[in-house]
């Protein structure tokens, strides 16, 4: 038979071990969701700033500064009106490195006749493991497909002065077609060696044109 003291000691030991595992896990989960929510709210603010700047009562050549927040392996993708996809051409510094063009499909929630800005917080994963698990091949093209996305239609036509934002790692440039991409560690997760290392917080300057807004990373 077990003594009450032995049973209590075993119970306390088990409880302490459970707390050692459970508390850090909860703290990590809480931090993760807090960061994700912060980036989501920042996207809402960003789209509102674009809407306000694009108002007809705002003078052309008006400038505004803002800060963009992106979590790891997330992206903001802008689809031009009528554009079915955005192509991202990654140009390595070395000719011996080959990177196939990467594509983002226009989201079903986007209106076809308007520009559409999307925050992709999570990408669909294939059954394979490793750095290619978030890329799907369709018709000879490589696509990133979203599984958690928030999109907003935009009246003003948007342009990005440079698709490559952050510290260049073995990359000469990004070239975007059909819109643009601002990504953090999405290309890195695919290529593992050729990418731009974009920080979590990036200062941006927004400049109003006629019916357009130019975005430039600072």
HUTA-V541024 format. One record per pair of residues at least 4 apart in sequence whose ideal C-beta (glycine too) atoms are under 8 Angstrom apart, sorted by the first residue. I is the first residue (numbers start at 0). GAP is how many residues later the second one is. Records with the same first field share a line. If there is no record, write none. Layout:
I: GAP ; GAP
//
This chain:
1: 4 ; 5
2: 4
3: 4
4: 4
5: 4
6: 4
7: 4
8: 4
9: 4
10: 4
11: 4
12: 4
13: 4
14: 4
15: 4
16: 4
17: 4
18: 4
19: 4
20: 4
21: 4
22: 4
23: 4
24: 4
25: 4
26: 4
27: 4
28: 4
29: 4
30: 4
31: 4
32: 4
33: 4
34: 4 ; 36
35: 4 ; 35 ; 85
36: 4
37: 4 ; 31
38: 4 ; 30 ; 31 ; 32 ; 35 ; 80 ; 82
39: 4 ; 79 ; 81 ; 110
40: 4
41: 4 ; 25 ; 26 ; 27
42: 4 ; 33 ; 76 ; 107
43: 4
44: 4 ; 21
45: 4 ; 20 ; 22 ; 30
46: 4 ; 70 ; 105 ; 107
47: 4
48: 4 ; 15 ; 17 ; 157
49: 4 ; 67 ; 104 ; 106 ; 108 ; 156 ; 163
50: 4 ; 103 ; 104
51: 6
52: 5 ; 9 ; 11 ; 103 ; 153 ; 155 ; 160
53: 4 ; 100 ; 101 ; 102 ; 154 ; 157 ; 159
57: 4 ; 150
58: 149
59: 148 ; 149 ; 150
60: 146 ; 147
61: 145 ; 146
62: 142 ; 143 ; 144 ; 145
63: 141 ; 142
64: 138 ; 139 ; 140 ; 141 ; 153
65: 137 ; 138 ; 140
66: 134 ; 135 ; 136 ; 137
67: 8 ; 114 ; 133 ; 134 ; 135 ; 136
68: 131 ; 132
69: 4 ; 5 ; 6 ; 112 ; 113 ; 114 ; 128 ; 130 ; 132
70: 50 ; 113 ; 129
71: 112 ; 113
72: 50 ; 61 ; 111 ; 112 ; 113 ; 116
73: 45 ; 46 ; 47 ; 48 ; 109 ; 110 ; 112
74: 29 ; 44 ; 45 ; 69 ; 106 ; 107 ; 108 ; 109 ; 111
75: 41 ; 42 ; 43 ; 44 ; 105 ; 106 ; 107
76: 9 ; 27 ; 40 ; 41 ; 43 ; 102 ; 103 ; 104 ; 105
77: 8 ; 37 ; 38 ; 39 ; 40 ; 76 ; 80 ; 82 ; 101 ; 102 ; 103
78: 4 ; 6 ; 7 ; 25 ; 27 ; 28 ; 31 ; 36 ; 37 ; 38 ; 39 ; 99 ; 100
79: 35 ; 77 ; 98 ; 99
80: 31 ; 32 ; 33 ; 34 ; 76
81: 30 ; 31
82: 23 ; 95 ; 96
83: 21 ; 22 ; 94
84: 18 ; 19 ; 20 ; 21 ; 58 ; 93
85: 17 ; 18 ; 20 ; 90 ; 91 ; 92 ; 93 ; 94 ; 95
86: 14 ; 15 ; 16 ; 89 ; 90 ; 91
87: 13 ; 14 ; 15 ; 16 ; 75 ; 86 ; 87 ; 88 ; 93 ; 99
88: 12 ; 85 ; 86 ; 87 ; 88
89: 9 ; 11 ; 12 ; 81 ; 84 ; 97 ; 101 ; 104 ; 105
90: 8 ; 80 ; 81 ; 82 ; 83 ; 84
91: 5 ; 6 ; 7 ; 78 ; 79 ; 80 ; 102
92: 4 ; 75 ; 77 ; 78 ; 79
93: 76
96: 73 ; 96 ; 97
98: 92 ; 95
99: 42
100: 40 ; 41
101: 33 ; 40 ; 41 ; 42 ; 85 ; 88
102: 38 ; 39 ; 40 ; 41
103: 16 ; 39 ; 40 ; 77
104: 38 ; 40
105: 4 ; 6 ; 10
106: 9 ; 11 ; 39 ; 42 ; 44
108: 7 ; 40 ; 42
109: 4 ; 6 ; 8 ; 41 ; 43
110: 5 ; 42
113: 39 ; 40 ; 41
114: 38 ; 39 ; 40 ; 41 ; 42 ; 43 ; 64
115: 35 ; 36 ; 37 ; 38
116: 34 ; 35 ; 37 ; 41
117: 28 ; 31 ; 32 ; 33 ; 34
118: 30 ; 31 ; 32
119: 24 ; 26 ; 28 ; 29
120: 27 ; 28 ; 29
121: 24 ; 25 ; 26 ; 27
122: 11 ; 21 ; 22 ; 23 ; 24 ; 63
123: 10 ; 12 ; 21 ; 22 ; 23
124: 8 ; 9 ; 22
125: 6 ; 7 ; 8 ; 9 ; 10
127: 4 ; 5
128: 4
130: 58 ; 59 ; 60 ; 61
131: 58
133: 10 ; 52 ; 55 ; 56
134: 7 ; 8 ; 9 ; 55
135: 6 ; 7 ; 8 ; 9
136: 4 ; 5 ; 6
137: 5
143: 42
153: 4
155: 52 ; 55 ; 56 ; 57
156: 54 ; 55 ; 56
157: 21 ; 22 ; 54 ; 55 ; 56 ; 57
158: 21 ; 53 ; 54 ; 55 ; 56
159: 16 ; 20 ; 22 ; 54 ; 55 ; 56
160: 53 ; 54 ; 55 ; 56
161: 11 ; 12 ; 54 ; 55
162: 10 ; 11 ; 12 ; 13 ; 17 ; 18 ; 19
163: 4 ; 7 ; 9 ; 10 ; 32
164: 17 ; 31 ; 33 ; 37 ; 52
165: 18 ; 30 ; 31 ; 32 ; 33 ; 36
166: 29 ; 30
167: 4 ; 28 ; 29
168: 19 ; 24 ; 25 ; 26 ; 27 ; 28
169: 23 ; 24 ; 25
170: 23 ; 24 ; 25
173: 7 ; 13 ; 22
175: 4 ; 5
181: 16 ; 20
182: 4 ; 15
183: 14 ; 15 ; 16
184: 4 ; 10 ; 13
185: 4
186: 4 ; 7 ; 8 ; 9
187: 4 ; 7 ; 9
190: 4
197: 4
201: 15
202: 14 ; 15
203: 11 ; 12 ; 13 ; 14
204: 10 ; 11 ; 13
205: 7 ; 8 ; 9
206: 6 ; 7 ; 9
207: 4 ; 5
208: 4 ; 5
//
